Amino acid sequence: MTLRVVCAGIAVLDQVFQVERLPVDATKYAAVSRREVAGGIAANAAMAVARLGGAARLVSRVGADAAGQSLRAVLAAAEVDCSGLQTPPEGVTATSAVFVDPRGERMLINHKDPALFRGAPDSTSFAGADAVMCDLRWPEAARMGLQAAAVAGVPGVLDYDTAPEEARDLMARASHVIFSAAGLESLQPGDRQAALATVAEGHPGVAFAVTAGAEGAFWIEAGRSGQVPAVPVQAVDTLGAGDVYHGAAALALGEGKAFPEALRFASAAAALKVAQPSGPGAFPTRQEVTSLLETRL
């Protein structure tokens, strides 16, 4: 039976502009190319899970507009279960303008309509999940998803980056919290391993990690801690790499992998993602991740 991962949070339609250099001045810039791709933390994580061989369900919201229709089409083509993708009567689909330079670095401007994410998802959205991954863009959905995971005794993974006030409450509901470097810094500045240890002291029973680019990831769980090295790769486009990381980690934890092993799996998946331009073809397969792990880690 295929393992099911439910990803809850935001879905975004990204307009990606390839540029010679990232904008720094209030003037005009010419793009080398433009492409339209599905994005957003939860949506990218769901597409990553599906590509890696899991059964992915997305719990999110889009507007009744052209952008929402485009997102539904891309997600369906990626074999993501969109039964939890709602279209409320108010709100427009979240969109982003993304600029990517030749080194793969990106600058992103996002618009999320607050009206779109008022309220909670359907209570059945998380039924049958073997793992749940939540971002912080729809706090009510994250709260419901992490609670459902705890009741079912399956991994509940929280992606902690730029955080609303509700994030601290949500951490206590998760089984695993994976910070971005900026997310951890905003909560507990200083040395990353020491910061994780400080946060973990206040949340017994929760495992924590932080992704740190070329430094890899640092983790702490039940008094044990360590570092997972990054996979060396020539970056082409870093957009969505962290989202793929979280989706892959949730899938691996759902499969019963130990936390450090799940982080290694996620690191390989994210490395393969950044080596390709954004789009459906950038999400790695299970075979590609396995091969990379065998040769690099």
VENZIWO-V145293 format. One record per residue. N is the residue number from 0. RES is the residue in one small letter. SS is DSSP state (H for helix, E for strand, - for the rest). Layout:
BEGIN
N,RES,SS + N,RES,SS
END
This chain:
BEGIN
0,m,- + 1,t,- + 2,l,- + 3,r,E + 4,v,E + 5,v,E + 6,c,E + 7,a,E + 8,g,- + 9,i,- + 10,a,- + 11,v,E + 12,l,E + 13,d,E + 14,q,E + 15,v,E + 16,f,E + 17,q,E + 18,v,E + 19,e,- + 20,r,- + 21,l,- + 22,p,- + 23,v,- + 24,d,- + 25,a,- + 26,t,- + 27,k,- + 28,y,- + 29,a,- + 30,a,E + 31,v,E + 32,s,E + 33,r,E + 34,r,E + 35,e,E + 36,v,E + 37,a,E + 38,g,E + 39,g,- + 40,i,H + 41,a,H + 42,a,H + 43,n,H + 44,a,H + 45,a,H + 46,m,H + 47,a,H + 48,v,H + 49,a,H + 50,r,H + 51,l,- + 52,g,- + 53,g,- + 54,a,E + 55,a,E + 56,r,E + 57,l,E + 58,v,E + 59,s,E + 60,r,E + 61,v,- + 62,g,- + 63,a,- + 64,d,- + 65,a,H + 66,a,H + 67,g,H + 68,q,H + 69,s,H + 70,l,H + 71,r,H + 72,a,H + 73,v,H + 74,l,H + 75,a,H + 76,a,H + 77,a,- + 78,e,- + 79,v,- + 80,d,E + 81,c,E + 82,s,E + 83,g,E + 84,l,E + 85,q,E + 86,t,- + 87,p,- + 88,p,- + 89,e,- + 90,g,- + 91,v,- + 92,t,- + 93,a,E + 94,t,E + 95,s,E + 96,a,E + 97,v,E + 98,f,E + 99,v,E + 100,d,- + 101,p,- + 102,r,- + 103,g,- + 104,e,- + 105,r,E + 106,m,E + 107,l,E + 108,i,E + 109,n,E + 110,h,E + 111,k,- + 112,d,- + 113,p,H + 114,a,H + 115,l,H + 116,f,H + 117,r,- + 118,g,- + 119,a,- + 120,p,- + 121,d,- + 122,s,- + 123,t,- + 124,s,- + 125,f,- + 126,a,- + 127,g,- + 128,a,- + 129,d,- + 130,a,E + 131,v,E + 132,m,E + 133,c,E + 134,d,- + 135,l,- + 136,r,- + 137,w,- + 138,p,H + 139,e,H + 140,a,H + 141,a,H + 142,r,H + 143,m,H + 144,g,H + 145,l,H + 146,q,H + 147,a,H + 148,a,H + 149,a,H + 150,v,H + 151,a,H + 152,g,- + 153,v,- + 154,p,E + 155,g,E + 156,v,E + 157,l,E + 158,d,E + 159,y,E + 160,d,- + 161,t,- + 162,a,- + 163,p,- + 164,e,- + 165,e,- + 166,a,H + 167,r,H + 168,d,H + 169,l,H + 170,m,H + 171,a,H + 172,r,H + 173,a,- + 174,s,- + 175,h,E + 176,v,E + 177,i,E + 178,f,E + 179,s,- + 180,a,H + 181,a,H + 182,g,H + 183,l,H + 184,e,H + 185,s,H + 186,l,H + 187,q,- + 188,p,- + 189,g,- + 190,d,- + 191,r,H + 192,q,H + 193,a,H + 194,a,H + 195,l,H + 196,a,H + 197,t,H + 198,v,H + 199,a,H + 200,e,H + 201,g,- + 202,h,- + 203,p,- + 204,g,- + 205,v,- + 206,a,E + 207,f,E + 208,a,E + 209,v,E + 210,t,E + 211,a,- + 212,g,H + 213,a,H + 214,e,H + 215,g,- + 216,a,E + 217,f,E + 218,w,E + 219,i,E + 220,e,E + 221,a,- + 222,g,- + 223,r,E + 224,s,E + 225,g,E + 226,q,E + 227,v,E + 228,p,- + 229,a,- + 230,v,- + 231,p,- + 232,v,- + 233,q,- + 234,a,- + 235,v,- + 236,d,- + 237,t,- + 238,l,- + 239,g,- + 240,a,H + 241,g,H + 242,d,H + 243,v,H + 244,y,H + 245,h,H + 246,g,H + 247,a,H + 248,a,H + 249,a,H + 250,l,H + 251,a,H + 252,l,H + 253,g,H + 254,e,- + 255,g,- + 256,k,- + 257,a,- + 258,f,H + 259,p,H + 260,e,H + 261,a,H + 262,l,H + 263,r,H + 264,f,H + 265,a,H + 266,s,H + 267,a,H + 268,a,H + 269,a,H + 270,a,H + 271,l,H + 272,k,H + 273,v,H + 274,a,- + 275,q,- + 276,p,- + 277,s,- + 278,g,- + 279,p,H + 280,g,H + 281,a,H + 282,f,- + 283,p,- + 284,t,- + 285,r,H + 286,q,H + 287,e,H + 288,v,H + 289,t,H + 290,s,H + 291,l,H + 292,l,H + 293,e,H + 294,t,H + 295,r,H + 296,l,-
END
